[in-house]
Amino acid sequence: MFAEERQQLISALVAERGRVSVTDLADRFSITTETIRRDLAALEVSGSLRRVHGGAVPSDRLSTREESILERAIQRQSEKHRIATAALALIPELTTGSILLDAGSTTETLADLLAQRTPAANGNEELVVITHAIPIAGKLSSTAGIALQILGGRVRGLTQAAVGQSTVEAAFKLRPDIAFVGANGIHPTFGLSTPDPEEAAVKAAFVKSARRVVALADSSKLDAETLVQFATLKDVDTLITDSEPSAELSAALADAGVDVVIA
């Protein structure tokens, strides 16, 4: 196989998977890791990808790049619906309790499913839902069987969620049964991350406050690193995603004691 043809295939794999490793590529093409590194260097110069430790990611996956909630809402909808459906199964139907919903397109999908779920037969029982996300609050504000609690703060337009010191302080004063959190990246060594420091501070407070932490992340977020870490893998109890994590991430999740659910 000519180098140009191989590099085209590598570029396509990066676009499809979101991340590739040097060792996996060397095995796939039956060539040395040194040759793969030269290929990746050439592709980076051409703008086709960006090299990271041990492999490469798409050129648009920068540590501070962040899409708006409106952009994310129309991406990977089928995967997010499967993840949200699996998350819904963790929320008891016939008992009271409390959950916290982080801002994000997958947690919004979970809110949609909650709003559609038939309330428990006992009308006196309510599920307390805590959120700082304006779209989620709008979806659940008039839903029977749900007691909605909104955390205040400065609303960040890109994510339509409250952030700031008051949001963080309010989160630390709560102890919800389950926090469903999103992440822009879940990495074997860097853990869970997001591009914005204020968003990261709120997410960190959610993780530390909850009795159980469930991360909802489609496979495009796996093996990715963004600017600010807000939790380690050991801080997470369950990860719900749509495909098997890479071998490296799977091993790290197992070492951290994280239950992985493939939706």
N, C-alpha and C positions, 0 to 999 in steps of 0.2 A: 504494500500500500504506500502511495506517495505521501509525503509529509503534508502537502496541501489538502489532500483528501481526508487524512486523519484529523487534521486540525478543524476541518469543517464538521466532522462527526463529533469532535470534542465540544465545539461551540454549541452544537445542537443538544448534546447531553446536558450541558450546563443550563441552557435555557429551559429544558424539560424538567430537570431534577432540582434546580435551584442551587446545587452544590455538588462538586465532584472531588474525589481525592486522588492524589498522585498515584498511590499504590493500586487503587481500583482501576484506574486508567491503564497503568502499566500491565496489569493482569489481563485486562480486556483486549488490549492490542498486542500483547505478547512482546513488549519491548521494555527497555530499561527505564527506571524512574528518571534518570538524567535526560533521556530523550523526551519524556513527557514534560519535564520542567522547561526544556527549551521550547516545546510546543506552546506551553502556557505563557511563557514570556513573549513569544511572537504574537499570540492572540491578545495579550494585554496591550501590547504596543498598537495593535490595530483597533483597539477599543471593543473587542468582542467579549471580553470577560475581565474580571479583576482577580488577581492572585491573592490568596490568603494562606495562613499557615496550613500546610499539608494538602492544599488543593486550590480550587478556584470557585468563584461565585459569579453571577451575572454582573455586568458592569454597572447596572443601575442599583445594585444592592450596597449602598454606602451606609456608613454607621449612623448618619444623621438624616437619611432619606425617610420621609414619612408621608404616606398617602392620606388623604382626608377620609373621614368616615363614609362619605357619600361614594367615593371611588371604591373603597373596600367592600361596600355593601353589594356591589354588582359582580364581584370577583369570587370564583370558586364557590358558588352558591350551593351546589349539590353536596360538596364536601362539608361545608359549614352546617348544612341541615342535618347531615348524618351525625356530626359531632354534637350538635345541640340536642338531637334526639337521645343520644347516649347519655348526655348530661341530665336531661329531664328525668331519666330513669333513676337517678340518684336522689331525687327530691321526693320524699314520701307524699302520697296523695291524701292519706286519711289522718294525718297527725299535724299538730301545730309545730312550728319551728321557725328558723330564720336563715335566710341566705343573703349573700352579698353578690351583686352582679357588677363586675368591672365594666368599663366602657369598651366598646368594640363591636365589630360586625357579627362575630360568632355569638357573643353574649346577647346581642340584639335578637338574633334568631332564636336563642333560648327563651328570651322574653316573649317573642311571638307565640312559641309553643305553650308557654305558661298561660298566656292569655286565652288560648284556645282550649285548655284543659278543663274538663268539667269539675266544678267545685266539689269538695267532699260533702257527703250526705248531711253531716252535722254542720248546720249553718253557723254555729258559734265558733267554729275553728277557722283560724286564718293563718296563712303563711306570711310572715314578715319578710318583705323584700327590701333590701337596702341598696341604693345605687347613687352614684354621682353623675350618671349619664342622662342627659336631657331626653334623648330619643327613647331610652328604655323606660324612663319615668312616664313619658307620654303613652307608651303602649300599655302600661299596667295601671295607670291612675284610676281607671274605673272598672277594673276586673274584680268580679265577685270572688271572695275567698282569699284576697290578697290585701294585706295592710302595707301600703307603700311608705317608705321612709327615704327622703332625699337628703343627701349630704351637700351642704352649700359650699360656696367658694367662687373664685373667678372662673367663668366659663371659657374654656379654650376653644376657639372656633373650629380648629382643624378636627378635633375629636368630639366636639359638642359635650364636653365633660368638665365638671368642676375640678379645679386644682388649687393648690396653694396651702399655706399653713393651716388655715381654718379647716380645710377638708381633711388634712392629715390628722389634726388633733381630734376631729370628730370620729374618724375611723378608729383611732387608738382607744376611744372610750366605749367601743362596742366589742362583742364577742360572738359573732354569728356562727351558726353550726357549720356552714359551708361557704367558702368564698370561691366563686367561679371567676378566674382571672385570665386575661389574655396576655399575649406577649408577641413582640415583633421578632424575637429570636430566642431559640432554646438550644444551647450549645453544651457539649460534653464537659468543658472546663469553665466556661464563662457563665453558665447557668441561664437564667431568664433575663432578658434585656428589652429596652425600649429606647427610642432615640431622644426623647425629651426628659430633662432632669425633673421637671415638676410632675409629669406623668409618673415617672419612676418612683418619686417619693410617695405618691398616693398608692401606687401598686404595692410598694414595700410595706406600707401601713396595713393594707388589706391582708397581705400574706401573714404578717406578724399577729394580727388581731384574730384571725379565724381559727376555729377548732380544727377544721379540715380545709385543705387547699387543693382545688381541682383546676388544673391548667387546661384551657381549651385552645388548641393551636392546629391549624391545618398544616399539611406536610411542607408547604413552602417556607414555614418558619423554622423547621428543624435544621439543626447544624448552623444556624445563622447567628451572627453577633451584631448587635447595634450598640449605640454609644454608652448607655448607662445600664449597669446591672442592677436589678431590684430584688433578686432572690437567687439562691443557689438551688441546685437540684434537690438537695436534702430538705429544703423548705417545702417541697411539693409532695403531696400524698398521692395524687393521681394525675396522669396526663391522658387526655382524650384527643386523639388525632385520627387522620384518615388513612394512613398507610404506615407500614413498619418503619421505624427509625433505622438509620444506618447502624452498622455493626458497632462503631465507636460510641455513638450516642446510646444505643441499646445497652451496652456494657456499663456506661456511666449511670444510666437510669436505674439499672439493676443494683449497682453498688450503692446508690443513694436510697434504695428501698422504695422507689416510685412504681406504683402500679400503672401499667400502660394499657389503655383500652383502645383498640382499633375499631373505629366506627365504619 
